Amino acid sequence: MPPRMSARIKSSSAFAERRRPRVTAMAAAGVVVLGFLLALEFVARHLGLPGPLTSQVREVIFPPKSGGLLYASMALMLVVLPWRQRFVALGAALGIDLVVFVVRWAADVEVTEGHPFGNGALLVTLGCAVVAVTRRTGRERVLLLKGVGLALLLMAGRKTGDTWLLITSKTRPMVLDQYVATADHALGNPSWLVGRMVTATGPIGFNVLDFVYGQLPVAAVVVALYQLRNVAAERRFPTHYLVRTFLAIGVLGPAFYMIFPVVGPVFAYGNGSEHWVDVSLWAQSHPSVQWAVADLWPNTPSPVGVPRHMPFDGVTPRNCMPSLHTAWAVAIFIHTRKGPRALRFAGAFWLIATLAATLGFGYHYGADLIAGVVFTLTIEGALRAYDRGWDRSGVRLVVHGATVFTALLVSYRFLPLEMARHAWFYGPLLVLAMVSVVYAYVRTTADWEPSAAPARQPEPLPEPA
């Protein structure tokens, strides 16, 4: 056998040996994700709700709930393709949407729910999966399947979150808002304070914050596209990028909604019918179910008294503890720190505006935001520790974050009255607990960064004799 051919065979076998554990891990992760989606589908069907798989399959033909998300997901898939194929895929998606629009218009089908576009992006993504299986081989197939899987995971993550929210409203009739609102006195009732500030800014401030709050997934996709910009050239994905953190937050976060159901101050202490019209109608037909303690937000802080479980409607999601909008905004901020100046500025702006919106719109208490920050840093630290191999520093960081997060939830549940009565002590303590996790994350991840080796100094030339 020629030496060159022998070396090529050895290189191929070595690549296969290195890739086998990764393929096994990917297959195992795929099985876990599929099993989770099937379990969630079963639970949703049992409650008479549409499951995530049913909702996603329905969008192949019917108007999707978020056409922008489908195109954003397709954009993440396109990072694995060369430019020419990207334009072909985008043109095909737009063409399909145009044909679907014309057919609906000719058939006089009015789109009352969802967006009139987005089916093309979903169909092109599924078509790329078929191309990967039938027309690609080796590394090209694996890379394209990874891109398709990334897009489908982002789509499924949105559907999973929607299903979780519906499940929380149906299975958690009692909420813990009185506990969190009482504990929030230790922080100075920030939701009431920022709510009055946003109200004072008028429609301009409200619309700006509403745009930032609603377009958080778009901001995440922009950051992810920057991080994945070299995938097509390098033929591989980076070790760690924003989408992984986003998906982990979206999958794990709603589980705590079931443990700690909270609806938010605008609903529990205010007039939330302007946001959820069906809530007031449902409350009128079910007068035995309490809808709000009183119309207090944002003008009058909640009273300090012995907190109790309170019944709430079967429509409003229990999606406050922790604040996942805060968690996602913190993740965007972290992943923009190594980008260009414009991206770093955008990440900081999105974080500040998101915090202002979550409080100013009455969707969250201040305690939710502190828990959201700790939650994100713990997940981000766990993902990075997994990528580099678990060591003592990684385990210590994750244990620290998980311990603080657990302590926050326990204190909100069992010590809210003490926290309100001794705000001068517990308020700084809550902030200090969050800062300790921030400090541990920054210090640990800084130690993980590869240190630059000092430049080698040239050896002096020997002096002439």
N, C-alpha and C positions, 0 to 999 in steps of 0.2 A: 504494500500500500504506500502511495507517495506520502512523504512527510507532511506536505501541506494539507492533504485530505485528512490524515490522521489527526493533525492539530485541530482542524475544523470540527471533527467528530467529538474530540475531547472537550472542546469549548461548548458545543451544543449540549453534551451530556452534563457538563458542569452547570450550565444555565438551567437545565431541567431540574437538577438536584436542588438548586437554590430556589427555584420557583415553586416546587412542590409544596413546601409548608405554607407559602402564601396562598396558593390555590386552595389548599385544605381549609385555611382560616377563612377565606372568602366564601367558600361553600358552606361552612358552618354558620357564618354570619347570615348568609342568605336564608338558610333553613330557619334560623331563629327569627329573623324579620318576618318571613312568610307565616310561621306559626303564630307570631304575635298578631299579625293582621287577621289571620283566620279566627283567632280567639276573640279579637275585638269585633269582627263581623258577626260571630255567633252571639255575643252578648248584646250587640245592638239589635239584631233581629229578634232576640228574645224580648227586648223592651219595645218592640214595634218601631224601631228607628232604622234608617238606612245606614249600612255599614260602610267602611272606607273603601272596600273593594267594589261594592255595588255602585257607590257614588262615582268612583273613577271610571269604571267600565261604561257607565251611563254617559259620560262626557265624550265618548267617541262619536256619538251622534247628536245628543241633545246639547243645548247651550251650556257651556261650563260656568261654574261659579266664579272663577277668576281666570279669564283668558290671559291676563298679563303674567300670572304665575306659570301657566303652561309654556308661554314663550320664553320666560326666564329660565325654566327648567331645560327647554330645548337649547338655549344659549349655552348652558353649562355642558351639555352633551357635545356641542359643536367644537369645544376646545380641543377635542382629540382628532379633528379632521383638518386637512389642509384648506387653505382659503377658498380654492375653487369649489370644493365639495360643500363648504359652509354656505356659499352663495346659492348653490343648487338646492340644498336642503331648505334654506330660508325662502327661496322662491317657490319651492313646492308647497311649503306650509301656507304662505300667503295666497297661492293659487287655489289651494283646497278651501281656505276660508272664504275666498271670493265666490267660488262655485256654490258652497253651502249657503252663503248669503243670498245669492241669486235664486237658488231653489226655494229657500224659505220665503223670499219676496214673491216669487211666482205663485207659490202655494198659499200665499196670504197667511203665513204663520207668524204670529207676533211673539217676539221674545219678551216675556213678562218677567222672567227670573233668569239671572245669569247674564253672561256677556255674549254678544253676537259673534265673537271670534274666539279662536283658541283651539278648535277641533283640529285644524291643520297641524298645529305644533304637536299635539298628542299623536296624531296619525304618523307624522314624520318620525317621531321618536320611536314608535313601535316598528315602523318600517326599517329603521337603522338596526334594530335588534334582529330582524329577519335577515338583513344583509350581512350582519356580523356572523350569524350562524351558517348561512348558505354560501357566502362569497368570500369570506376572510378566513385566514389560517394563522396559526402561531401567535406572535406578539400582536399583530394587527387585529386579530379577532379579540384577544384579551383586552386590548386597549379600548376598542370600540364598545365592547360589552360593559367595561367599567364606566364609560361615558353614558351609555344608556341607563345603566343601573343607578348612576348618580342622579340623572334627570328623573327617573321613576321614583327614586327614594324621596326627592324633594316634593314631587306631586303627592305621593302617599303620605308624607309627613303632614301636609296641609289637611288631607282628608282624615288622617288619624286624629289630629288635633280637634277638628270639627266634631268628630264622633265622640271623643272624650268629653267635650263640653256638653253635648247633649246628654250623655250618660250621667254626668255630675248633676245636672238639673233634675233628672228623673229619679236618681237613686239617693240623693242627699237632701231630703226635705227640710232638715234643720241646718242652720248656718251659724257660724261663730263670729259674726261681725261685732257683736257687743264686746267680746273678749279683745279683739284686735283694736277696736276703737278706744277702749279703755287703756290698753297698753300704749296706744299712740300718744296719749297725753304726756308720756315721758319724753317724747320727741317734740313736743310743742304743737301737736295737731297739724303737721305740714300740709295735709290734703286740704284742710279748711283755709289755711293761709294762702297757698298757691292757687286754690280755687278762686279766692277773691281777687288775686292779682290777675289771673287770666280773664276773669269777668271784667276787670277794669280796663284791659287792653282793647275790648270791643271785638268786632268781627275780624279785624286784621290779625290780632294775636291768635284768636281761636282758629282761623283758617290755616295759618302757618303751622301751628302745632298739630292740627288735625291732618294736614298733609304729611308731616314727618311721621306721625304715629301710624298712619295707614300705609305708608310706603316703606316701612321697615324691611320687608322681604326684598324689595327692589334694591335698597342700599346694600343688603347682604350679597345679592347677586353681583352687583358692581364690584365689591371687594373680592368676591370669590373669582370673578373673571380676571381680575388683576393677578391674583395669586396663581391661577392656572394658565396664564398667558403663554407659557413655554411648554405646555404638555405636548402639543403636536410636534414640536421640534425635538424634544428630548425623548418622546415616546414613552413617557411614564408620568405618573402623578406625583406631586410632592408628598413628603411624609405626613405633613399636618397642614390642614387648611380649614377655612372658616366653615364650610358646609358640614364637616364632621361634627363640629361643636354645635352648630345650629340644630342638626338632626338629633343629637344626644339630648340637648335641652328640651326639644319638642317631644321626645319620647318619654323621658323620665319626669319632666315637670308636672304633667297632668296627673300623675299618680298621687302627688301630694294634694291635689284638689280634692281627691276622694278622702284623704286623711284629715285635711284641714279646710273644709268648705267655707268660703267667704265670697260674698257678692260685690262688696265695695261700697264706699260711703255714698255715692250718688244714688244707689238703689236702697240701701238699708237706712240711710238718714236723709234722703232727699227725694225729689220728684224726678224719677228716672224715666217717665213715660215719653219724654222727648227723644230718648234713645231707643227705647224698646216699647213700641206702641202696644204690642200684644200683651205686655205685662199688666197694664191697667185694666184691659178688657178681661183678662183671666182673673184678676183680683176681684173685679166686680161680680163675676159669676161664681167665685169661691170666697165669700166674705169671711169664712171661718179661718182662712189662711192669712196670716199677717203679711203685709207687703213692705212696710217701712215702719221704723220706730216712730219717726216724726219727720216733718219737713224742716230739717235743720241745716243741711249742707247747702252752700258753703258759708252761710252767714253766722250761724250759731254753733259753737263746738258741742260735741256730744256730751251729755251729762256723765259725771263720774258716779257710778253706783255698782252694785253687785252684778256682774255680767251673767247672762243666761243664754242658753240655746234659744234661738228664735226660729219659728217656721217661716218659710219663704215659698215663693211660687215655684211652679214646675217648668219655668221657661228660662229664667236668667241663669247663665252659667256660673258655677262656683269657681271662678278662675282668677283668684287674687293672690293666694299664698302658695308659692312665692310669685312675685311679679315676673312673668316670662318676657314681657316686653322690655323690662329693665335688664333681664338676663341676656337677651339677644343684643340689646344695644351695647352692653358691656363687652360682649364677645366681638362685636364689630369694632369697638374702640381698641381692644387688644390687638386684633389682627391688622389694624391699619397703622400700628406704631412703626413698622419697618417699611412702609410705603413712602412714596414721594410726599412732599409737603402738602399738596392739595388734598391728597387722600387722608393724611393725618388730621388736617383741619376738618375735613368732612366727617371723619369718625368722631372727633371730639364734639362737633356741633350736633351730630345725630344723638349722641349720648345725652347731652345737656337738654336738648329739645324733647327727647323721649321722656326723661325724668320729669320735666315740667308738664308734659301732656298727661302722663299717668296720674300725677297728683292733681293737676289743674282741672282735668275733666272729671275728677272724682271716681276714677276707675280703681284706684289703689290707695291704701294707707301707707304712711311712711315706713311702718314695720315691714310691709310687703317688699319695699324696695331694698331694705337692708338684707332681707333674706334672699332676694334675687341676686344681689351682688355676690354674696357668699356662695350661693348655689352655682353660679357661673364659674367662679374661680376654682371651685372644687372639681367640676367637670373638666374644665380646661386643663387643670393640673393632672388629672387622672389620664386624659388622652395623651398628653405629652410624656407622662411617665411611662405609659404603655409603649409608646413609640421608641423610646430610648432604652427600654428595659428597666423593670422595676428595681430600684435601689432604695437605700435608707432614706435619702432626701425626698424621693417621690412618694414613698409610703407615708412619711411624716407630714408632707404637705396635704395629702388627701385625707388622712386621719384628722388633721387639725381642722380642715374645712368642714368635714362631715360632722365633727364634734360640735363646732360652733353653730352650724346650721340646725342640728338637733336641739342644742340648748336654746336657740332662738324660738323654735316652735314650742318647746316645752314651757318656756317662760311666758310666751304669749297666751298659752292655754291655762296655766295654773298660777301665774303670778301677775296678772294684769292689774288688779286693784292695788297691789303693793307698788307696782311700777308707776301707776298714776299718782299715788300718794307721796312717793319719794322720787319725783321726776328729776330732781337735782343730782341724784345718785344713779338711777337706772338709765336715764337718757344718755349721759356720757359713756356709761358702761356698754350700751348697745352699739354706739358708734365705735368705741374702742375695740369691741369684739370684731366688728367688720374690718376695721383698719388692721388688726392683727393678721387677718387672712390675706388682705391686700399686701401687707409687708412680707408675709411668708411666701406668697406667690412670686412677687417681684424678686425677692432675694434668691429663691430657689431656682427660678428659671434663668436668672442672670448667671448663676453658677453653671447651668447647663450649656450656656452658649460657648461655642469653641473660642478659646482665647487666641488672639493673633500672635504668632511667633515673632520675636524681634528680628529685624533685618540683619542678615549676616554681614559683618564688617569685613571688607577686603583685607587680606593679609598684606602687611607692608612689604614693599620691594626691598630686596637686600641692597645694602649700600655698596657702591662700586669700590673695589679694592684700590 
